[in-house]
Amino acid sequence: MTDTTVLVTGASGKLGRKTLDFLLASGKPADRIIATTRTVEKLADYAAKGVTVRKADFNDPDTLAAAFAGAERIAIISTDAIDPGSDRTEQHGNAVAAAARAGARHLVYTSLPDPENSKISFAPDHLGSEKAVIASGLAHTILRNSWYQENLLMSLPDAFAKGVWSSAAGTGKQAFIGHDDCARAVAAALLSDSDESRILTLTDGESRTVDEIASLASEVTGKPLKVEHIEIETLRTGLGSAGLPSFVVDLMVSTDANVRAGGFDIVNDDFEQLTGRKPRSLRAFFEENKAAF
């Protein structure tokens, strides 16, 4: 859809920038791409390529009318405001309302799997935001992103250093998705000719237990990694003793609880159906990031 004007919010973030890259690589004319951010200077490199860069702050609705003007398909990339005092549902609601007022035809929103039942601490943010998208009456594509493969870079290097991965996920299985693949999906939804409303759950097509993930990581890296299975409350106590903020503890504990309950055990071909390509496998992720472990 070369003649449709598309817009990416949060475009100076990692996901937003990669989405812009995929849009440009697809042949989408730069003058049909709008990128919004709170700090326009951060997108000077894309402005130099001809992308229209505008200021937009979800906490300041007055900035959104001008920011969204002329955009037909808008990707609302969920913000990372999960700390106490933030209200992502309100932020996203402001963006949805502004998109509707601006005359947008289609919304794309980045969510997480099964927010109605998810145990993830910030799932209610996404559930409320999805409801706002649906209630807008606009055609929409809701992309429920599984846990990023890249999140393993925050936990496994330390586990490998100790030789032990402490987990409260039990025997629950988990599918992941690569960060770049999430950006590919956003770009594909923006470039689509379809105005069908749909909810897609993006996974890498595999689901593994913690023991199976550890075995795969060990096989690829050539380093031993034993899984220590602990209880949820043991994990909470240990994280709290490490001095982490309570909202971070809640996030980490709720992640293992969600895996244990099967909340990430989802395998489908939604990503391939949307993008026309296979997602990056977890094995490929470990091979590409072997040095980090």
Secondary structure as the mmCIF struct_conf table of DSSP 4:
data_model
#
loop_
_struct_conf.conf_type_id
_struct_conf.id
_struct_conf.beg_label_comp_id
_struct_conf.beg_label_asym_id
_struct_conf.beg_label_seq_id
_struct_conf.end_label_comp_id
_struct_conf.end_label_asym_id
_struct_conf.end_label_seq_id
TURN_TY1_P TURN_TY1_P1 THR A 2 ASP A 3
BEND BEND1 THR A 4 THR A 4
STRN STRN1 VAL A 6 VAL A 8
BEND BEND2 THR A 9 GLY A 10
TURN_TY1_P TURN_TY1_P2 ALA A 11 SER A 12
BEND BEND3 GLY A 13 GLY A 13
HELX_RH_AL_P HELX_RH_AL_P1 LYS A 14 ALA A 25
TURN_TY1_P TURN_TY1_P3 SER A 26 GLY A 27
HELX_RH_3T_P HELX_RH_3T_P1 ALA A 30 ARG A 32
STRN STRN2 ILE A 33 THR A 37
BEND BEND4 ARG A 38 ARG A 38
HELX_RH_3T_P HELX_RH_3T_P2 VAL A 40 LEU A 43
HELX_RH_AL_P HELX_RH_AL_P2 ALA A 44 ALA A 47
TURN_TY1_P TURN_TY1_P4 ALA A 48 GLY A 50
STRN STRN3 THR A 52 LYS A 55
TURN_TY1_P TURN_TY1_P5 PHE A 58 ASN A 59
HELX_RH_3T_P HELX_RH_3T_P3 PRO A 61 THR A 63
HELX_RH_AL_P HELX_RH_AL_P3 LEU A 64 PHE A 68
TURN_TY1_P TURN_TY1_P6 ALA A 69 GLY A 70
BEND BEND5 GLU A 72 GLU A 72
STRN STRN4 ARG A 73 ILE A 76
HELX_LH_PP_P HELX_LH_PP_P1 ILE A 77 THR A 79
BEND BEND6 ASP A 83 ASP A 83
TURN_TY1_P TURN_TY1_P7 PRO A 84 GLY A 85
HELX_RH_AL_P HELX_RH_AL_P4 ARG A 88 ARG A 101
TURN_TY1_P TURN_TY1_P8 ALA A 102 GLY A 103
BEND BEND7 ARG A 105 ARG A 105
STRN STRN5 HIS A 106 SER A 111
BEND BEND8 PRO A 113 PRO A 113
TURN_TY1_P TURN_TY1_P9 PRO A 115 ASN A 117
BEND BEND9 ILE A 120 ILE A 120
TURN_TY1_P TURN_TY1_P10 SER A 121 PHE A 122
HELX_RH_AL_P HELX_RH_AL_P5 ALA A 123 ALA A 135
TURN_TY1_P TURN_TY1_P11 SER A 136 GLY A 137
BEND BEND10 LEU A 138 LEU A 138
STRN STRN6 ALA A 139 ASN A 145
STRN STRN7 TRP A 147 TYR A 148
HELX_RH_3T_P HELX_RH_3T_P4 GLN A 149 MET A 154
TURN_TY1_P TURN_TY1_P12 SER A 155 SER A 155
HELX_RH_AL_P HELX_RH_AL_P6 LEU A 156 LYS A 162
TURN_TY1_P TURN_TY1_P13 GLY A 163 GLY A 163
STRN STRN8 VAL A 164 SER A 167
TURN_TY1_P TURN_TY1_P14 GLY A 170 THR A 171
STRN STRN9 GLN A 174 GLN A 174
STRN STRN10 PHE A 176 ILE A 177
HELX_RH_AL_P HELX_RH_AL_P7 HIS A 179 LEU A 191
STRN STRN11 ARG A 198 LEU A 202
BEND BEND11 GLY A 205 GLY A 205
STRN STRN12 ARG A 208 ARG A 208
HELX_RH_AL_P HELX_RH_AL_P8 VAL A 210 THR A 221
TURN_TY1_P TURN_TY1_P15 GLY A 222 GLY A 222
STRN STRN13 LYS A 226 HIS A 229
HELX_RH_AL_P HELX_RH_AL_P9 ILE A 232 SER A 241
TURN_TY1_P TURN_TY1_P16 ALA A 242 GLY A 243
HELX_RH_AL_P HELX_RH_AL_P10 SER A 246 ARG A 260
TURN_TY1_P TURN_TY1_P17 ALA A 261 PHE A 264
BEND BEND12 ASP A 269 ASP A 269
HELX_RH_AL_P HELX_RH_AL_P11 ASP A 270 THR A 275
BEND BEND13 GLY A 276 ARG A 277
HELX_LH_PP_P HELX_LH_PP_P2 LYS A 278 SER A 281
HELX_RH_AL_P HELX_RH_AL_P12 LEU A 282 GLU A 288
TURN_TY1_P TURN_TY1_P18 ASN A 289 ASN A 289
HELX_RH_3T_P HELX_RH_3T_P5 LYS A 290 ALA A 292
#
